[in-house]
């Protein structure tokens, strides 16, 4: 009976091993090294205990090889976990970083209804100048355009009437001018004939004067001898005086006729009861003035029609700008966010969509204060993606520090909140222009050589 109780007290199933006792009682680990040491040497102690109880002769060497392998694995783990903080100490790197790009917000210049110009798919690459949407405003104000068109139509209808009146006035003016020219030529011929008649009268009066003068001279010589009486001599003397006065009057009439001829040649007609131009000349002048007025009115009408045509073109362009607008992409990229949809009514200045500017890719990173204070603009850097992709080299272009981040980036740098110091890197590789925005990783900054 006593032997059975002693055997039960030493039964291995009811007795806990030293390793189990330690693992159950250990509630707080001192570190990775103690836990690893226990895992490496626990099996070795158990093997030694079993060998001491069961077999006194030496066993195989497999436990020693297994222990060596575990030691090698532990050293490798320690080396790996120890190298990571060591590399972080020796390298200038960011805490977190993301491949970013600037956004271009497209807004509508007018109010109206949104119409899709072409199907828009996500991630579709778009070239610069691509028409994405159209804004149609069917309620545009075209009052001024209609007024201009009515004025132009009215003037175009009045122009043929003015042209007809001008042609009639010019024809009448030419006819009156022809009549006035004929009258002047006739008057000049008449005056020339009168002048010739007067000259004939002057010649006759001169002949009579010469005859009377000769008779007076003969009578004077005969009166001395008493053959001619005194009365006869007085009569002959009187006839000589009459002949002289007649010649003098004819010469005065000749001078007056010449003056009248000169005036007629200049367009002025002189007479006994008038001193003016003839009615044909006056009517010709009046018709010439009327034709000039009609010509001026026609020129003014043509000028107004041309001005209205130009204003109509300008107003049509203005009305087209207010009634319809094409929304085009100013840069090459892809659609980042659609803020409206076809069929929606929008107001002027309302944002429609955001375009990711693939040519303006940047890398935004957050760094610690110590790394930030070591950086300068122009430092070389390399972005290492977390997905194992090819590194992207670049240059530091902005040191924002703790200031506010730009608001036109696809991914707000404020989302990187582990450190408040921000750095912007401009990538220099073509791989950065693939619009792979959102890739996370870290930025490693090149060390600068310090002066001794």
C-alpha angles and dihedrals in degrees: 000000000000090000091056093051091049091050092050092051092056096043109133093217092061096042121077120229121241092248093054091047092053094046092049096047096043108092102157124046118217093208148305092287097059092046091050091047092052092049092049098048102032095086091045093057091046090051091052092050092050092048091052093052102040116023126027094187119085116270132210123299096241094107090058092052092047090050091051092051091051091049090052092049091049093050090050091051091049091049093050096046090043095050095056097064090038091055090047088055094051097041129068100226139151125253092228135349139182134197104247140176138194122261127223114207115211115208130188115252093204139029120254145092124320117239123184111238092193138354110284117209129185118261091013113148113234128198124224112276096026113151107230105165140011126212113211121193109188092178098063118148110250098165096115092046091054092047092052092049092050092050091049092049092050093051092046089054092049095048097075090053091051091047091051092049091048092051091049092048092049091049092049091047091053091049093049091047089053091050092048091050091051092048092050092048090050092048091050091051089049092052092046089053091049090050090053090049092050091049088054090050089050091053091049091048090049090052091050089047092053091047092050091047091053091048091052091050092052093045091050092054092046092046089062091057091044095245094116122047125234092245092058092050091052091051092051091048090052091051090052091053091049091050091051093050091047091054091047092052091049090053091051090052088050091054091049092050091051090051091050090048091052091050091049091052088055092049099259120114121209126197144155094268103022141041106186145088119284121262092251091060092046092049089047090055092048091050091048089054091049091049089051091052092049091048090052091049090050092049090048090050091050090049092050091048091052091047092048091048090054092046090049090054091050092046091048090054090046092048091047090052090051096043100043135018132179117220107215132180111253093199138028112264141092138279110277101175133004109212096179140025136220113281095030120126113232136186128231111279094019114140113247106179143339123239121207108229102222092186091058099057116155137172117234117199139175118221137180121263093253093053092044092055091053095053128093134184111274096030114144117246140175128214113217112195119221091228091067096253126148114293117252117220122212149144132260107252103165136030105193096169114183093338123112117287122242113271097215097072124109093231114036109234088218086076087070093076105159092094128016097217112096130199129186120209123193110215117228100193127092089233089071091064094064090095092240090154116175100038108141129211140112136285120230114202122211117244118244121224110248121217115251 
